[in-house]
């Protein structure tokens, strides 16, 4: 991955972290275990499903496109 994409990922991850921070109970942020739990909960309930859905839709579109293409004669 090139450095520009790495920078974009970092910027988006920090923006996402700021949003999720606002939605985290302050009590959970007082211990390392609480922080880990909050991160895991946010990732499993919000982030991972969105990423999985996006990737699944992209894969489905690629498969549909591949099914339509005819081999060259």
DSSP file (Angstrom, degrees, kcal/mol; ACC not computed):
  #  RESIDUE AA STRUCTURE BP1 BP2  ACC     N-H-->O    O-->H-N    N-H-->O    O-->H-N    TCO  KAPPA ALPHA  PHI   PSI    X-CA   Y-CA   Z-CA
    1    1 A X              0   0    0      0, 0.0     2,-0.0     0, 0.0     0, 0.0   0.000 360.0 360.0 360.0 137.0    0.0    0.0    0.0
    2    2 A X     >  -     0   0    0      1,-0.1     4,-2.0     4,-0.0     3,-0.3  -0.312 360.0-108.7 -78.5 165.3    1.4    3.4   -0.9
    3    3 A X  H  > S+     0   0    0      1,-0.2     4,-2.3     2,-0.2     5,-0.1   0.797 115.7  58.6 -65.6 -30.2    2.0    6.1    1.7
    4    4 A X  H  > S+     0   0    0      2,-0.2     4,-1.9     1,-0.2    -1,-0.2   0.915 108.7  45.0 -66.4 -41.3   -0.9    8.3    0.5
    5    5 A X  H  > S+     0   0    0     -3,-0.3     4,-2.6     2,-0.2    -2,-0.2   0.892 111.3  53.4 -68.2 -39.1   -3.4    5.4    1.2
    6    6 A X  H  X S+     0   0    0     -4,-2.0     4,-2.4     1,-0.2    -2,-0.2   0.912 108.8  49.9 -59.5 -42.9   -1.7    4.8    4.5
    7    7 A X  H  X S+     0   0    0     -4,-2.3     4,-2.4     2,-0.2    -1,-0.2   0.886 110.2  50.3 -64.6 -39.3   -2.2    8.4    5.4
    8    8 A X  H  X S+     0   0    0     -4,-1.9     4,-2.7     2,-0.2     5,-0.2   0.917 110.0  50.2 -64.6 -43.0   -5.9    8.3    4.4
    9    9 A X  H  X S+     0   0    0     -4,-2.6     4,-2.7     1,-0.2    -2,-0.2   0.930 111.6  48.4 -61.0 -45.1   -6.4    5.2    6.5
   10   10 A X  H  X S+     0   0    0     -4,-2.4     4,-2.3     2,-0.2    -1,-0.2   0.921 112.2  48.6 -61.3 -44.9   -4.8    6.9    9.5
   11   11 A X  H  X S+     0   0    0     -4,-2.4     4,-2.0     1,-0.2    -2,-0.2   0.922 114.7  44.8 -63.0 -44.3   -6.9   10.0    9.1
   12   12 A X  H  X S+     0   0    0     -4,-2.7     4,-2.6     2,-0.2    -2,-0.2   0.883 111.6  53.1 -68.2 -37.9  -10.1    8.1    8.7
   13   13 A X  H  X S+     0   0    0     -4,-2.7     4,-2.6    -5,-0.2    -2,-0.2   0.900 110.0  47.8 -64.1 -40.4   -9.2    5.8   11.7
   14   14 A X  H  X S+     0   0    0     -4,-2.3     4,-2.1     2,-0.2    -1,-0.2   0.887 112.0  49.4 -68.2 -38.4   -8.6    8.9   13.9
   15   15 A X  H  X S+     0   0    0     -4,-2.0     4,-1.9     2,-0.2    -2,-0.2   0.914 112.8  47.8 -64.9 -42.1  -11.9   10.5   12.8
   16   16 A X  H  X S+     0   0    0     -4,-2.6     4,-2.7     1,-0.2     5,-0.2   0.908 109.6  53.0 -63.5 -43.0  -13.7    7.2   13.5
   17   17 A X  H  X S+     0   0    0     -4,-2.6     4,-2.3     1,-0.2    -1,-0.2   0.892 107.4  51.7 -60.3 -40.2  -12.0    7.0   16.9
   18   18 A X  H  X S+     0   0    0     -4,-2.1     4,-1.5     2,-0.2    -1,-0.2   0.907 111.5  46.9 -64.3 -41.7  -13.2   10.5   17.8
   19   19 A X  H  X S+     0   0    0     -4,-1.9     4,-0.8     1,-0.2    -2,-0.2   0.928 114.3  46.3 -64.6 -45.2  -16.8    9.6   16.9
   20   20 A X  H >< S+     0   0    0     -4,-2.7     3,-0.5     1,-0.2    -2,-0.2   0.838 106.0  60.2 -68.6 -32.2  -16.7    6.4   18.8
   21   21 A X  H >< S+     0   0    0     -4,-2.3     3,-1.5     1,-0.2    -1,-0.2   0.913 101.9  53.4 -58.6 -42.9  -15.1    8.1   21.8
   22   22 A X  H 3< S+     0   0    0     -4,-1.5    -1,-0.2     1,-0.3    -2,-0.2   0.758 110.2  48.5 -63.7 -24.4  -18.1   10.4   22.0
   23   23 A X  T << S+     0   0    0     -4,-0.8     2,-0.4    -3,-0.5    -1,-0.3   0.257  92.8  97.6-100.5  10.6  -20.3    7.3   22.1
   24   24 A X  S <  S-     0   0    0     -3,-1.5     2,-0.2    -4,-0.1     5,-0.1  -0.837  82.5-110.6-104.2 136.0  -18.3    5.4   24.8
   25   25 A X    >>  -     0   0    0     -2,-0.4     3,-1.4     1,-0.2     4,-0.7  -0.449  24.5-132.9 -61.7 128.5  -19.3    5.5   28.5
   26   26 A X  G >4 S+     0   0    0      1,-0.3     3,-1.0     2,-0.2    -1,-0.2   0.821 104.1  63.0 -54.8 -33.1  -16.7    7.6   30.3
   27   27 A X  G >4 S+     0   0    0      1,-0.3     3,-1.2     2,-0.2    -1,-0.3   0.843  97.2  57.2 -61.7 -33.3  -16.4    4.9   33.0
   28   28 A X  G X4 S+     0   0    0     -3,-1.4     3,-0.7     1,-0.2    -1,-0.3   0.731  98.2  61.8 -69.9 -21.2  -15.2    2.4   30.4
   29   29 A X  G << S+     0   0    0     -3,-1.0    -1,-0.2    -4,-0.7    -2,-0.2   0.369  84.2  79.1 -88.3   6.1  -12.3    4.7   29.5
   30   30 A X  G <  S+     0   0    0     -3,-1.2     2,-0.3    -4,-0.1    -1,-0.2   0.651  95.1  40.2 -89.0 -15.6  -10.7    4.6   33.0
   31   31 A X  S <> S-     0   0    0     -3,-0.7     4,-2.3    -4,-0.2     5,-0.2  -0.934  77.5-123.2-132.3 156.4   -9.1    1.2   32.6
   32   32 A X  H  > S+     0   0    0     -2,-0.3     4,-2.6     1,-0.2     5,-0.2   0.893 115.4  52.2 -62.2 -39.9   -7.2   -0.6   29.9
   33   33 A X  H  > S+     0   0    0      2,-0.2     4,-2.4     1,-0.2    -1,-0.2   0.895 109.4  49.1 -63.4 -40.6   -9.7   -3.5   30.1
   34   34 A X  H  > S+     0   0    0      2,-0.2     4,-2.5     1,-0.2    -2,-0.2   0.890 110.9  49.7 -65.7 -40.3  -12.6   -1.1   29.7
   35   35 A X  H  X S+     0   0    0     -4,-2.3     4,-2.7     2,-0.2     5,-0.2   0.932 111.3  49.4 -63.5 -45.7  -11.0    0.5   26.7
   36   36 A X  H  X S+     0   0    0     -4,-2.6     4,-2.6     1,-0.2    -2,-0.2   0.916 112.0  48.7 -59.7 -44.0  -10.3   -2.8   25.1
   37   37 A X  H  X S+     0   0    0     -4,-2.4     4,-2.5     2,-0.2    -1,-0.2   0.911 111.7  48.9 -62.5 -43.8  -13.9   -3.8   25.8
   38   38 A X  H  X S+     0   0    0     -4,-2.5     4,-2.6     2,-0.2     5,-0.2   0.920 112.3  48.1 -63.8 -44.2  -15.3   -0.6   24.3
   39   39 A X  H  X S+     0   0    0     -4,-2.7     4,-2.8     2,-0.2     5,-0.2   0.944 112.5  48.3 -61.2 -48.4  -13.1   -0.9   21.2
   40   40 A X  H  X S+     0   0    0     -4,-2.6     4,-2.7    -5,-0.2     5,-0.2   0.915 112.6  48.9 -59.5 -44.4  -14.1   -4.5   20.7
   41   41 A X  H  X S+     0   0    0     -4,-2.5     4,-2.3     2,-0.2     5,-0.3   0.933 113.3  45.8 -62.2 -47.5  -17.8   -3.7   21.1
   42   42 A X  H  X>S+     0   0    0     -4,-2.6     4,-2.3     1,-0.2     5,-1.6   0.920 114.8  48.2 -62.5 -43.7  -17.6   -0.7   18.7
   43   43 A X  I  <>S+     0   0    0     -4,-2.8     5,-3.0    -5,-0.2     6,-0.4   0.933 115.6  43.2 -63.0 -46.4  -15.7   -2.8   16.1
   44   44 A X  I  <5S+     0   0    0     -4,-2.7     5,-0.2    -5,-0.2    -1,-0.2   0.836 123.2  35.3 -72.0 -32.6  -18.0   -5.8   16.3
   45   45 A X  I  <5S+     0   0    0     -4,-2.3    -1,-0.2    -5,-0.2    -2,-0.2   0.727 135.2   9.8 -95.8 -22.2  -21.3   -3.8   16.2
   46   46 A X  I  X5S+     0   0    0     -4,-2.3     4,-1.1    -5,-0.3    -3,-0.2   0.753 124.9  37.9-122.6 -53.7  -20.5   -0.9   14.0
   47   47 A X  I  ><S+     0   0    0     -5,-1.6     4,-2.3     2,-0.2     5,-0.2   0.972 113.0  47.2 -76.5 -56.2  -17.2   -1.0   12.1
   48   48 A X  H  ><S+     0   0    0     -5,-3.0     4,-3.0     1,-0.2     5,-0.2   0.897 111.4  50.9 -58.1 -44.8  -16.7   -4.6   11.0
   49   49 A X  H  > S+     0   0    0     -6,-0.4     4,-2.4    -5,-0.2    -1,-0.2   0.900 111.3  49.1 -60.8 -37.7  -20.3   -5.1    9.7
   50   50 A X  H  X S+     0   0    0     -4,-1.1     4,-2.1     2,-0.2    -2,-0.2   0.922 114.3  44.6 -66.5 -43.2  -20.0   -1.9    7.6
   51   51 A X  H  X S+     0   0    0     -4,-2.3     4,-2.6     2,-0.2     5,-0.2   0.920 113.8  50.2 -66.4 -43.8  -16.7   -3.0    6.1
   52   52 A X  H  X S+     0   0    0     -4,-3.0     4,-2.5    -5,-0.2    -2,-0.2   0.906 110.6  49.8 -61.8 -42.2  -17.9   -6.5    5.5
   53   53 A X  H  X S+     0   0    0     -4,-2.4     4,-2.4    -5,-0.2    -1,-0.2   0.924 111.3  49.0 -62.4 -45.1  -21.0   -5.3    3.7
   54   54 A X  H  X S+     0   0    0     -4,-2.1     4,-2.1     1,-0.2    -2,-0.2   0.935 113.7  45.4 -59.9 -48.3  -19.0   -3.0    1.5
   55   55 A X  H  X S+     0   0    0     -4,-2.6     4,-2.5     1,-0.2    -1,-0.2   0.881 112.0  52.1 -66.0 -38.0  -16.6   -5.7    0.6
   56   56 A X  H  X S+     0   0    0     -4,-2.5     4,-2.5    -5,-0.2    -1,-0.2   0.908 109.8  48.8 -64.2 -42.3  -19.4   -8.2   -0.1
   57   57 A X  H  X S+     0   0    0     -4,-2.4     4,-2.1     2,-0.2    -2,-0.2   0.900 111.9  49.0 -64.7 -40.4  -21.2   -5.8   -2.4
   58   58 A X  H  X S+     0   0    0     -4,-2.1     4,-2.1     2,-0.2    -2,-0.2   0.924 112.4  48.1 -64.2 -44.1  -17.9   -5.1   -4.3
   59   59 A X  H  X S+     0   0    0     -4,-2.5     4,-2.3     1,-0.2    -2,-0.2   0.897 110.7  51.4 -63.8 -41.0  -17.3   -8.9   -4.6
   60   60 A X  H  X S+     0   0    0     -4,-2.5     4,-2.3     1,-0.2    -1,-0.2   0.902 109.7  49.8 -63.2 -41.5  -20.8   -9.5   -5.8
   61   61 A X  H  X S+     0   0    0     -4,-2.1     4,-2.3     2,-0.2    -1,-0.2   0.889 110.6  50.1 -64.6 -39.2  -20.6   -6.8   -8.5
   62   62 A X  H  X S+     0   0    0     -4,-2.1     4,-2.2     2,-0.2    -2,-0.2   0.905 111.0  48.8 -65.9 -40.7  -17.3   -8.3   -9.7
   63   63 A X  H  X S+     0   0    0     -4,-2.3     4,-1.9     2,-0.2    -2,-0.2   0.895 111.1  50.0 -66.5 -39.7  -18.8  -11.8   -9.9
   64   64 A X  H  X S+     0   0    0     -4,-2.3     4,-1.1     1,-0.2    -2,-0.2   0.919 112.0  48.2 -63.7 -43.2  -21.8  -10.4  -11.8
   65   65 A X  H  X S+     0   0    0     -4,-2.3     4,-1.2     1,-0.2     3,-0.3   0.881 110.4  51.2 -64.4 -38.1  -19.5   -8.6  -14.2
   66   66 A X  H  < S+     0   0    0     -4,-2.2    -1,-0.2     1,-0.2    -2,-0.2   0.841 105.7  56.1 -68.8 -33.5  -17.4  -11.7  -14.7
   67   67 A X  H  < S+     0   0    0     -4,-1.9    -1,-0.2     1,-0.2    -2,-0.2   0.789 107.4  49.6 -69.8 -26.1  -20.4  -13.8  -15.5
   68   68 A X  H  < S+     0   0    0     -4,-1.1    -1,-0.2    -3,-0.3    -2,-0.2   0.776  88.9  96.3 -83.7 -27.6  -21.5  -11.5  -18.3
   69   69 A X     <  -     0   0    0     -4,-1.2     2,-0.3    -3,-0.1    -3,-0.0  -0.424  64.9-147.8 -69.5 133.7  -18.1  -11.3  -20.0
   70   70 A X        -     0   0    0     -2,-0.2     3,-0.1     1,-0.1    -2,-0.1  -0.780  23.4-104.6 -99.8 145.8  -17.7  -13.7  -22.9
   71   71 A X        -     0   0    0     -2,-0.3     2,-0.1     1,-0.1    -1,-0.1  -0.382  40.1-105.0 -67.7 146.3  -14.4  -15.3  -23.8
   72   72 A X              0   0    0      1,-0.1    -1,-0.1    -2,-0.1     0, 0.0  -0.465 360.0 360.0 -69.4 140.8  -12.6  -13.9  -26.8
   73   73 A X              0   0    0     -2,-0.1    -1,-0.1    -3,-0.1    -2,-0.0   0.423 360.0 360.0-103.8 360.0  -12.8  -16.2  -29.9
